């Protein structure tokens, strides 16, 4: 049995359930029953618009987002699914800052709720830099099913590793 590295820290009962799905070859079927379609947000422009729409809905008064992009290097290098970066530069006598969000290209072919969960996670970092209680409260405010979607994203990663893409 392959190690379920994306589920480390979850209760043994849950890991056993996922192990059974994997052993029986039913993980893909389970995910497809929950998420029959992948999202249509394929270009970086449409991803930017999607992120800004969520930001304007929940974080109106927070710092602006200057760039949003899919990034093929994130998963391999950082073992992350998205990345928020905050860059400060001095321009003359002024300090300019930029917020950038990068989403792993893995989520180009994912269900819309899982893309939303990653975007919500990265947007929450605009306000809360650390993964603390306030951070997760903000994530839950923007996406009430945040924790279930995070688990499902880990199941998707397990599916990708074991049996390839969810959608053909």
N, C-alpha and C positions, 0 to 999 in steps of 0.2 A: 504494500500500500504506500502510495506516494505521500510525503509529508504535506500537510495543508498549511503552508507557511503564511498564507494571508489571513488565517484564522487564529493565529497564536493570541492567547489572552482571552479567547472566548471560552464559555463553559464547556466541559467535556461532553455533556449531553448533546450540545449543538454540534460539536465537532464530530461526534459519532453519527449523528443524523446526516451530515454532509458526507462523511466517509461512506455511508451506505449508498447515498445517491451516486457518488463517484464509482463505487464498486459495481453497482448495477447498471452503470452507463446512463443514468437518468438526470444528471445535473443539467445538461443542455435542455432537455425536455421540460424540467422544472422552470428554468429561467425563461424559456420561450412561452410557457403558459402564463407567466406573470407579465412578460414584456414581449409581446408578439412582433413589435415593429421597432426598428431603429429610428432615431431622430433624423430630421432633414437639415440640420445645421452643419453644412459641410464647408462653407467658406469662412475665412477669418473675419470677413466683414459681417456676415450673419452671426457669427459667434460674438463679435464685439457688440452688435446691436442687442443680442440676447442678454449679455452680461449687463449692459447699461440699463436695459429695461428693468432687470431685477434690482440693480443698484438704486435706480430712481424710485422704485417702489418701497424699498426697505431702508436704504442708507442715504437719503436725500442730502443730508448735511455733511456727509463724509467727503474726504479728499477725492478729487476726480481720478478716473482711471484713464491713463494715456494710451495704453496698448493692451490688446487681448489677442492671443494667438494659440494655435495648436502647436505643440512642440514634440517632435519625435524622440528627443533625447532625454526627456524627463524620467520616464519609467526606468530606463537602463542605468542612468547615472545616479539618480537620487533615491530610487525606490519609492518615488512619490507619484501621485496621480495628477497633481497640479502644483503650481508654484505662484506665490505672490512675492513680488520684489518691490522694494521701496528704495528709490535712488535719490540722493540729495546732491545737488551740484551748485557751486557758487557761480553766479553770473553777475560780474561787477560787484555791486554792493548788496545784491539780493541773493537769497538762498532759494533755489527752485527745487521742487521735489516732484517725483513721478511715481505713480503706482502702476505696475504692470502685472497682468495675470496671464499665466501660460497653463494650458490644459494639455495633458498627454494625448497624443494622437490615438491612443487606444480608445478614447471616448468619441472619436469621429464615427465609429460604428458601434454605438451603444444605444440603449434605450434612452429616451428623453429624460425620464425621472433620474437616471443615474448621472447623466450630464448635469442636470440641475443640481444634484447633490454636490458634485465637485465644484460647480460655480459658486454655490452658496458657501461652501467651505472656504474657498479662496476669497470671496467677498468679505466673509467674517474676519479674515486677517487684515483687511483694511482698517477695521476698528480695533480688533483685539489681536495682538501679535502672537501671543502664546496660546497653547491649547489648554485653557483653564476653564473654570466653571462658567464665566461670563461668555467665553468664546462659544461653548456648546449651547448655552442658552440662546445666544444670537442665531446660531445655526438652526435650532429648533423653532425659533420665531419665524425665520424665513422659510423653513421647510419642516412642517410638523412631523413628517415621517423620516427625518434625517437619519436617525440611528438604524432603522430598518433598511434604508437605502444604502447606507454605508456598508452594512452586512452584505446586501445584494451586490454591491460593487466588488466586494472581496470574493463573492461567489463567481462573479463574472471573470475576475482575474484568474481564479482557480480553473474555470472552464477554458479560458484562453490557453493556459499553460498545459492542461491535460489533453484537450481535444480540439484546440483551434478556435477560430471565430464563432460567435454565436449565430450571426447571420451570414448566409452564403450568397 
